[in-house]
């Protein structure tokens, strides 16, 4: 009966392979020692090797190594096998194992360094020169320097002489080789089994086709462009799983840190992982992905529509656009997460795929708090209001829509244009072109206080959406390019949420382009050009207000789907506005007529008058009377330094 193959009982995997490699290195180190001088603990290791071998004595190191290679077979996903395929064969692995042995059992340090401690470059070179012809240490030194450059090994004291560098296995690499989950700041290692299935993907993009590309050549960069929270990383993760890969997600800060980048590249290669990074370059910016001496792909990059991505070393790049989901795709998402009964009405909410799932989770939590098993549409609406995007909150302010907006007084032609704008907003997806072009852009032009912001509130309330106002103080920057970046962040965040975006006093950003006579003119024109292009590609609802439409570049007006002119109210509308704002009152009809006819106040000013009159009436505990209203009108004119045209009270009665 033949003896069973060595190690057949060991479970397959990185941990067993690493353990066998360490034991093989112990056997090789034992051969360097005179048996009479060999430390006793090494004999303990040799006894364990003999037990694993199934014989009274262990074999020599060469036989052990050959048996380990046979046991590993065609398991090409094992980290040490992948390192061997990348040019780190036998001796490299034994040196790696020697460094790891010192961390596993500090007693091995005395074999390398007289004073113990971490092995040095000089100590390892002196030890392993026994394994090379003519006992030449230079190949050993070159191997160690190669492993340092690849991020497998780190030197703790590089300010010292090179021969005294203290070497240790990079901690995340040690974790990976030993079968544990590697941990490196700014990265997340995701095993293949935890990644989404390609069959569960919903939307544009084809993870199966991307997986076929990865199978054909891993030296490729897959660049997925589109809105945030729209499944860009999910698409790449599903493709990686289909291609038999793990994923190493890397923060942008790692790209700028050479030490962490070296270790991340070593992890991605040894861990058979797609290196996944999210970057957000601004307009006219290019992100250069650094080269790595060991890792040559695959790389997955997710980004917005702005800026450039330069692959390392001329690596081929395949671009994959991922647009916002249409109504059918959104309905499929709601179906897939158990909202079948509400899928049709919820599909009308313009959301990215990621925000659909975040809203669904929030709605389920709200339903559970209310002790309801099934979420309702109201739960989803409230959960949507809880969705906060840091990129939007830092640059825009929500406008409270809890209370019903005041009545909007418009002339007949303007009212018709306003209703047409509402219709366009409601049916923008049906009007839009396939794959995009669903945005609505409108310009509200007119003097201050004529109802432009109020009209925006009416739009948002009629559509059942939240209204955000872009904060120009947080957006406009004196630093070149920063204004464009801030606007891009705000517009991109708005596209991914079911909101209406208000750009108040837009003429500050949309001024006419000028002849270039200085660098300031050139950069101001660049900002205008960027905003022109970005507004045209904006896929949400954008309302722009301006107090001086003549200052706005005509190119902006051409890109607007609707332009509404807001005028100061005439006598009849001033009378109607006052009546609506005053509520319950005891004001005489004569004074109301006098104010409407003589006082050319805007709607905003009339609102101030009514609020102050209400304040005075609250102090008396009675409804608003002539005295409070007259005093409030005089106060409003005093604020602007103008003469109040109202007749004096005595003249009004006789």
Beta strands, then each sheet from edge to edge (+ up, - down):
strand 1: 153-155
strand 2: 167-169
strand 3: 187-190
strand 4: 220-226
strand 5: 246-250
strand 6: 273-278
strand 7: 286-288
strand 8: 299-303
strand 9: 308-310
strand 10: 316-322
strand 11: 396-399
strand 12: 440-446
strand 13: 466-470
strand 14: 499-503
strand 15: 541-546
strand 16: 562-566
sheet 1: 1+ 2-
sheet 2: 3+ 5- 6- 8- 4- 10-
sheet 3: 7+ 9+
sheet 4: 11+ 13- 14- 15- 12- 16-
end
